[in-house]
Amino acid sequence: MDLGKFRTLARNWEALGDTDPLFGVLSDPTKHGGKWEIEEFFASGRAHVAKLLRSLADARATFVPGACLDFGSGVGRLTIPLSESFSRTVGVDVAASMVDAARRFLRPGDLCEFVVNRDPDLRQFSAATFDVVHSCLVLQHIPPEVSLRYIGEFFRIAKPGGLVVFQLPARTRSEAEISAAHALPDGAHRARFTIRNPPRTLRTSESATITVTVGNESAVPWPHDIPGGRHICLANHWLRDDGTMLIQDDGRAMLPRTIGPGEQADVTLTVQAPSEAGSHILEVDLVQEHICWFAQKGSPTARESVAVVDAGETVASGSANAGPNSPPSLAKNGLPLSAASDARLRPSLFKRLLRRFRRGTPTFEMHVVPRVDVERAIADSGGTLIRAIDDNAAGARWLSYTYVCRVGDR
């Protein structure tokens, strides 16, 4: 790889570390702009490490709890919980801004350290140094010619008999594959609805907030968060008085939690009245996004008649209006600090000035390496593949594996 291109990639991550480090590490679109709550962010790291240790035990991939290296450590989301299983843990990252933040998140007694590595290799570490080398959600952002070199370096710096564990996407999935993998099974599309506060009268284009009790009448749980955007949402149509479709898609609200068979949950949905006056019908249904409406599978909907009047007319009392005159929501007091408000992530004056001179916006590159190429790199490095775990780590659009490998004797 061109060294200049690698340096550009490093500057990209340096910028992410300066501007939105938690999002740079774990890029949930809803958390962009410093919206991660610190405790929630690090709780996700603890959960990942607990799951990793269970997977290693299931694969009978034993390890010596001596020295561990976490490659692409970011702000220490995984490094810090990993350190609880080792006598020494080193987090290494290409961005000094990430390493600086990670050091500020260290707690008294944490047996880990963080270092910067600006090279497309790991030359600063001697051979046979670590009992375990780990990497997750990192190699996927590096061009394959470099990520394969790093894999070779993992085996070089790991001790004979040690473990090398890394995650890397093998290929992309088509939209059809994603839908097939995450579609609800037959028999799952049986819902019951009760609209608690239907609006009787609305002005044209006026918004209203309704509460709908949604019951699962099937024998299949409805998951809350489905990969690939295949979420189950409460949604509504607007029908004309004769039952013909006026507006197919209006409001959307994800289920607040997983709803098991026989369970129910209240869901808040904001709807907007049609722009034409008249006697209309508000119809609510569930939809699995990109796949189907529940009504298409025979599930009943719920309907309420709504009088839609011209905007200048008086609206009868009892409307569920939640428009511009609604009171503002209260501030969220007592919640964990967000990344935007945490002093440990607040950039220095120098870095704030530096942002003005950077060109472009930091971006995420995504790369895949076919599994056959990864397995060849493992073998060429003297390693043995113990297990390739289909981990869904990179999201629904990528088939991703966590490769668990044993280092051979040298």
C-alpha positions as CSV (number, residue, x, y, z in Angstrom):
1,M,0.0,0.0,0.0
2,D,1.1,3.5,-0.7
3,L,2.4,5.0,2.6
4,G,0.9,8.3,1.8
5,K,-2.5,6.7,1.5
6,F,-2.0,5.0,4.8
7,R,-1.1,8.3,6.4
8,T,-4.3,9.8,5.0
9,L,-6.3,7.0,6.6
10,A,-4.5,7.6,9.9
11,R,-5.4,11.3,9.7
12,N,-9.1,10.4,9.1
13,W,-9.2,8.4,12.4
14,E,-7.3,11.2,14.1
15,A,-10.1,13.6,13.1
16,L,-12.8,11.2,14.3
17,G,-11.0,11.0,17.6
18,D,-11.0,14.8,17.9
19,T,-14.6,15.3,16.8
20,D,-16.7,12.3,17.9
21,P,-14.6,9.5,19.3
22,L,-17.3,7.3,20.7
23,F,-19.2,7.4,17.5
24,G,-15.9,6.7,15.6
25,V,-15.5,3.5,17.7
26,L,-19.1,2.3,17.6
27,S,-21.0,4.0,14.8
28,D,-24.6,3.7,15.8
29,P,-26.3,6.4,13.5
30,T,-28.6,7.5,16.4
31,K,-25.5,8.4,18.5
32,H,-23.8,10.7,16.0
33,G,-22.8,14.1,17.3
34,G,-21.7,13.1,20.8
35,K,-25.0,11.4,21.7
36,W,-23.5,8.3,23.3
37,E,-24.0,8.1,27.0
38,I,-20.7,7.1,28.5
39,E,-22.0,4.3,30.7
40,E,-24.1,2.8,27.9
41,F,-21.1,2.9,25.6
42,F,-18.8,1.1,27.9
43,A,-21.5,-1.4,29.0
44,S,-21.6,-2.5,25.3
45,G,-17.9,-3.2,25.6
46,R,-18.3,-5.3,28.7
47,A,-21.1,-7.2,27.1
48,H,-18.9,-7.9,24.0
49,V,-16.0,-9.2,26.1
50,A,-18.3,-11.4,28.1
51,K,-19.7,-12.9,24.9
52,L,-16.2,-13.3,23.5
53,L,-15.0,-15.2,26.5
54,R,-18.1,-17.5,26.3
55,S,-17.3,-18.1,22.7
56,L,-13.7,-19.0,23.4
57,A,-14.8,-21.4,26.1
58,D,-17.3,-23.0,23.8
59,A,-14.6,-23.4,21.2
60,R,-12.2,-24.8,23.9
61,A,-9.8,-22.1,22.9
62,T,-7.9,-21.9,26.2
63,F,-5.4,-19.1,26.8
64,V,-2.8,-18.0,29.3
65,P,-4.0,-14.9,31.2
66,G,-0.7,-13.2,30.8
67,A,-0.3,-10.4,28.2
68,C,-3.0,-9.3,25.8
69,L,-2.9,-6.8,22.9
70,D,-6.1,-5.1,21.7
71,F,-5.5,-3.8,18.1
72,G,-7.5,-0.7,17.2
73,S,-8.4,0.0,20.8
74,G,-10.0,3.4,20.2
75,V,-11.0,4.9,23.6
76,G,-10.7,1.5,25.4
77,R,-14.3,0.2,25.0
78,L,-13.0,-3.4,24.7
79,T,-9.4,-3.0,26.1
80,I,-10.5,-2.0,29.6
81,P,-12.9,-5.0,30.1
82,L,-10.3,-7.3,28.5
83,S,-7.7,-6.2,31.0
84,E,-9.8,-7.9,33.8
85,S,-8.7,-11.3,32.4
86,F,-5.0,-10.6,32.0
87,S,-2.1,-9.4,34.0
88,R,-1.1,-6.9,31.3
89,T,-3.2,-5.5,28.5
90,V,-2.0,-3.1,25.8
91,G,-4.3,-1.1,23.6
92,V,-2.9,0.1,20.3
93,D,-4.5,2.6,17.9
94,V,-3.4,4.7,14.9
95,A,-5.0,7.9,16.3
96,A,-3.3,9.8,19.1
97,S,-6.6,11.5,19.8
98,M,-8.2,8.1,20.5
99,V,-5.3,7.0,22.7
100,D,-5.5,10.3,24.7
101,A,-9.2,9.8,25.4
102,A,-8.6,6.1,26.3
103,R,-6.0,7.1,28.9
104,R,-8.5,9.6,30.5
105,F,-11.1,6.8,30.8
106,L,-8.7,4.5,32.8
107,R,-9.9,3.8,36.3
108,P,-7.6,3.2,39.3
109,G,-6.4,-0.4,39.3
110,D,-7.0,-0.9,35.5
111,L,-4.0,-3.1,34.4
112,C,-3.8,-1.7,30.8
113,E,-1.9,0.9,28.8
114,F,-2.5,2.6,25.5
115,V,0.0,3.3,22.8
116,V,0.0,5.0,19.4
117,N,1.1,3.0,16.3
118,R,1.5,5.1,13.1
119,D,2.9,2.3,11.0
120,P,1.2,-0.2,8.6
121,D,2.8,-3.0,10.8
122,L,3.5,-3.7,14.5
123,R,7.3,-3.3,14.4
124,Q,7.3,-1.6,17.8
125,F,6.4,-4.9,19.4
126,S,8.9,-7.8,19.7
127,A,8.1,-11.3,18.4
128,A,6.3,-13.7,20.8
129,T,5.2,-11.0,23.3
130,F,1.5,-11.6,23.8
131,D,-0.5,-14.6,24.9
132,V,-3.6,-13.2,23.2
133,V,-3.9,-10.8,20.3
134,H,-7.5,-9.4,19.7
135,S,-9.1,-7.1,17.2
136,C,-12.8,-6.3,16.5
137,L,-14.4,-3.7,14.2
138,V,-11.0,-2.5,13.1
139,L,-9.6,-4.5,10.1
140,Q,-12.9,-3.9,8.2
141,H,-11.9,-0.2,7.9
142,I,-8.4,-0.9,6.5
143,P,-7.7,-1.8,2.8
144,P,-7.1,-5.6,2.4
145,E,-3.5,-5.3,1.4
146,V,-2.8,-3.7,4.8
147,S,-5.3,-5.8,6.9
148,L,-3.7,-9.0,5.7
149,R,-0.3,-7.6,6.6
150,Y,-1.6,-6.9,10.1
151,I,-2.9,-10.4,10.4
152,G,0.6,-11.7,9.7
153,E,1.9,-9.3,12.4
154,F,-0.7,-10.6,14.9
155,F,0.9,-14.1,14.6
156,R,4.4,-12.7,14.8
157,I,3.9,-10.9,18.1
158,A,1.8,-13.7,19.7
159,K,3.6,-16.4,21.7
160,P,3.7,-20.0,20.5
161,G,0.5,-21.7,21.6
162,G,-1.2,-18.4,22.1
163,L,-4.5,-17.1,20.6
164,V,-5.1,-14.7,17.8
165,V,-8.7,-13.6,17.6
166,F,-9.9,-11.0,15.0
167,Q,-13.1,-10.0,13.2
168,L,-13.3,-9.3,9.5
169,P,-16.2,-9.2,7.0
170,A,-15.9,-11.8,4.2
171,R,-18.4,-10.4,1.7
172,T,-21.4,-8.2,1.3
173,R,-25.0,-9.4,1.4
174,S,-27.7,-8.4,-1.0
175,E,-30.9,-6.8,0.1
176,A,-32.8,-10.1,-0.8
177,E,-30.4,-12.0,1.4
178,I,-30.9,-9.6,4.3
179,S,-34.6,-9.9,4.0
180,A,-34.6,-13.7,3.8
181,A,-32.3,-13.9,6.8
182,H,-34.4,-11.6,9.1
183,A,-38.0,-12.0,7.9
184,L,-40.5,-13.2,10.5
185,P,-41.6,-16.8,10.0
186,D,-45.0,-17.8,8.8
187,G,-47.6,-17.5,11.6
188,A,-45.8,-14.6,13.3
189,H,-48.0,-11.9,11.7
190,R,-51.0,-11.9,14.1
191,A,-51.5,-8.7,15.9
192,R,-54.2,-7.0,18.0
193,F,-54.6,-3.2,18.3
194,T,-56.4,-0.8,20.6
195,I,-56.2,2.9,19.8
196,R,-56.4,4.6,23.2
197,N,-56.9,8.2,22.2
198,P,-58.0,8.5,18.6
199,P,-58.4,12.1,17.3
200,R,-62.0,12.8,16.3
201,T,-61.2,16.0,14.4
202,L,-58.0,17.4,12.9
203,R,-57.1,20.3,10.7
204,T,-55.6,19.5,7.3
205,S,-51.9,18.5,7.7
206,E,-52.1,18.8,11.5
207,S,-50.1,16.3,13.5
208,A,-51.4,14.3,16.4
209,T,-49.9,11.8,18.8
210,I,-51.8,8.7,19.6
211,T,-51.1,5.7,21.9
212,V,-51.8,2.3,20.6
213,T,-51.8,-0.9,22.7
214,V,-50.2,-3.6,20.5
215,G,-50.7,-7.3,21.4
216,N,-48.8,-10.3,20.0
217,E,-51.4,-12.9,19.2
218,S,-48.9,-15.3,17.5
219,A,-46.6,-18.0,19.0
220,V,-43.5,-16.1,17.8
221,P,-41.6,-13.3,19.7
222,W,-41.4,-10.0,17.9
223,P,-37.8,-8.8,18.2
224,H,-37.2,-5.1,19.1
225,D,-34.1,-4.4,17.0
226,I,-33.6,-6.4,13.8
227,P,-30.4,-6.1,11.7
228,G,-30.5,-4.5,8.3
229,G,-33.3,-2.1,9.2
230,R,-35.8,-4.9,9.1
231,H,-37.5,-3.6,12.3
232,I,-41.1,-4.2,13.2
233,C,-42.9,-0.8,13.4
234,L,-46.3,0.5,14.2
235,A,-47.5,2.5,11.3
236,N,-50.6,4.0,9.8
237,H,-52.5,4.6,6.6
238,W,-55.1,7.2,5.8
239,L,-58.1,5.9,3.9
240,R,-61.0,7.7,2.2
241,D,-64.5,7.3,3.7
242,D,-65.1,4.5,1.1
243,G,-62.1,2.6,2.3
244,T,-59.8,3.3,-0.7
245,M,-56.2,4.3,0.0
246,L,-55.5,8.0,0.4
247,I,-52.0,7.9,2.0
248,Q,-50.1,4.6,2.2
249,D,-47.2,5.7,4.5
250,D,-47.5,8.2,7.3
251,G,-46.2,7.7,10.8
252,R,-43.7,5.1,12.0
253,A,-42.7,4.0,15.5
254,M,-40.4,1.0,16.4
255,L,-41.6,-1.4,19.0
256,P,-40.3,-0.2,22.4
257,R,-39.0,-3.7,23.3
258,T,-39.3,-7.3,22.3
259,I,-42.9,-8.5,22.6
260,G,-43.3,-12.1,23.3
261,P,-46.3,-14.3,22.5
262,G,-49.4,-13.2,24.4
263,E,-47.7,-9.9,25.6
264,Q,-48.6,-6.4,24.7
265,A,-47.0,-2.9,24.8
266,D,-48.2,0.7,24.4
267,V,-46.6,2.4,21.4
268,T,-46.7,6.1,20.8
269,L,-47.3,7.1,17.2
270,T,-47.3,10.6,15.6
271,V,-49.7,10.8,12.6
272,Q,-50.3,13.7,10.2
273,A,-53.8,14.4,8.8
274,P,-54.2,14.5,5.0
275,S,-54.0,17.8,3.2
276,E,-57.5,17.4,1.8
277,A,-60.5,18.0,4.1
278,G,-63.2,15.3,4.4
279,S,-64.3,12.3,6.4
280,H,-61.3,10.0,6.5
281,I,-60.3,6.8,8.2
282,L,-57.1,6.4,10.3
283,E,-55.9,2.8,10.0
284,V,-53.0,1.3,12.1
285,D,-51.0,-1.8,11.3
286,L,-47.6,-3.3,11.9
287,V,-45.0,-3.5,9.2
288,Q,-41.7,-5.3,9.0
289,E,-39.7,-2.8,7.1
290,H,-38.7,-3.7,3.6
291,I,-40.6,-7.0,3.9
292,C,-44.4,-6.8,4.4
293,W,-47.3,-5.3,6.3
294,F,-48.9,-7.6,8.8
295,A,-52.3,-7.1,7.0
296,Q,-50.8,-8.7,3.9
297,K,-50.4,-11.9,6.0
298,G,-54.0,-11.8,7.2
299,S,-53.7,-9.9,10.4
300,P,-56.5,-7.5,11.3
301,T,-55.9,-3.7,11.5
302,A,-57.6,-1.1,13.7
303,R,-59.6,1.8,12.2
304,E,-61.0,5.1,13.5
305,S,-63.0,7.7,11.7
306,V,-61.5,11.2,11.7
307,A,-63.1,14.4,10.5
308,V,-60.4,16.5,8.7
309,V,-61.4,20.1,8.4
310,D,-59.8,23.1,6.6
311,A,-57.0,24.7,8.6
312,G,-59.0,27.8,9.3
313,E,-61.9,26.0,11.0
314,T,-62.3,25.4,14.7
315,V,-61.3,21.9,15.9
316,A,-63.5,20.2,18.4
317,S,-62.1,19.5,21.9
318,G,-60.7,16.0,22.5
319,S,-58.3,16.1,19.6
320,A,-54.9,14.4,20.3
321,N,-53.1,17.4,19.0
322,A,-49.4,17.3,19.5
323,G,-48.5,20.1,17.1
324,P,-46.6,23.4,17.5
325,N,-48.5,24.5,20.6
326,S,-47.6,21.4,22.6
327,P,-45.4,22.0,25.7
328,P,-41.7,21.3,25.2
329,S,-40.4,18.1,26.5
330,L,-38.5,18.2,29.9
331,A,-34.8,17.9,30.0
332,K,-33.4,14.5,30.9
333,N,-32.1,15.0,34.4
334,G,-30.1,12.4,36.2
335,L,-29.0,10.3,33.2
336,P,-25.3,9.4,32.6
337,L,-23.2,12.0,30.9
338,S,-23.2,12.0,27.1
339,A,-20.1,12.2,25.0
340,A,-20.9,15.8,24.2
341,S,-20.9,16.8,27.8
342,D,-18.1,14.7,29.3
343,A,-15.0,16.7,30.0
344,R,-12.7,13.7,29.2
345,L,-13.8,14.0,25.6
346,R,-13.8,17.8,25.3
347,P,-11.1,18.8,22.8
348,S,-8.4,21.3,23.7
349,L,-8.4,24.8,22.3
350,F,-5.5,23.8,20.0
351,K,-7.6,20.9,18.6
352,R,-10.7,23.0,18.2
353,L,-8.6,25.5,16.1
354,L,-7.0,22.6,14.2
355,R,-10.5,21.4,13.0
356,R,-10.9,24.7,11.1
357,F,-8.0,23.8,8.8
358,R,-8.8,20.2,8.2
359,R,-10.2,19.4,4.8
360,G,-13.2,17.2,4.3
361,T,-15.3,15.3,6.7
362,P,-14.1,12.1,8.5
363,T,-15.6,9.0,6.8
364,F,-15.8,5.3,7.4
365,E,-14.3,3.0,4.8
366,M,-15.6,-0.6,4.7
367,H,-13.6,-3.4,3.2
368,V,-14.1,-7.2,2.9
369,V,-11.5,-10.0,2.7
370,P,-12.9,-13.3,1.4
371,R,-12.7,-16.1,4.0
372,V,-10.5,-18.2,1.7
373,D,-7.9,-15.3,1.7
374,V,-8.0,-14.9,5.4
375,E,-7.6,-18.7,6.0
376,R,-4.6,-18.6,3.6
377,A,-3.0,-15.7,5.6
378,I,-3.6,-17.7,8.9
379,A,-1.9,-20.8,7.4
380,D,1.0,-18.8,5.9
381,S,1.6,-17.2,9.3
382,G,1.9,-20.6,11.0
383,G,-1.4,-20.5,12.6
384,T,-4.3,-22.9,12.9
385,L,-8.0,-21.9,12.6
386,I,-9.9,-23.2,15.5
387,R,-13.3,-21.7,14.6
388,A,-14.8,-19.0,12.4
389,I,-17.8,-17.5,14.2
390,D,-20.5,-15.8,12.1
391,D,-20.8,-12.8,14.4
392,N,-23.0,-10.2,12.6
393,A,-20.5,-7.7,14.0
394,A,-20.3,-5.4,10.9
395,G,-24.1,-5.2,10.5
396,A,-26.6,-7.0,8.3
397,R,-25.0,-5.9,5.0
398,W,-21.9,-7.8,5.6
399,L,-21.2,-11.5,6.3
400,S,-18.6,-11.1,9.1
401,Y,-16.6,-13.7,11.0
402,T,-14.6,-13.7,14.2
403,Y,-11.6,-15.9,13.5
404,V,-10.3,-17.8,16.5
405,C,-6.8,-19.1,15.8
406,R,-4.0,-21.0,17.6
407,V,-0.4,-19.9,17.1
408,G,1.9,-22.7,16.0
409,D,5.3,-23.5,17.5
410,R,8.2,-21.6,15.9
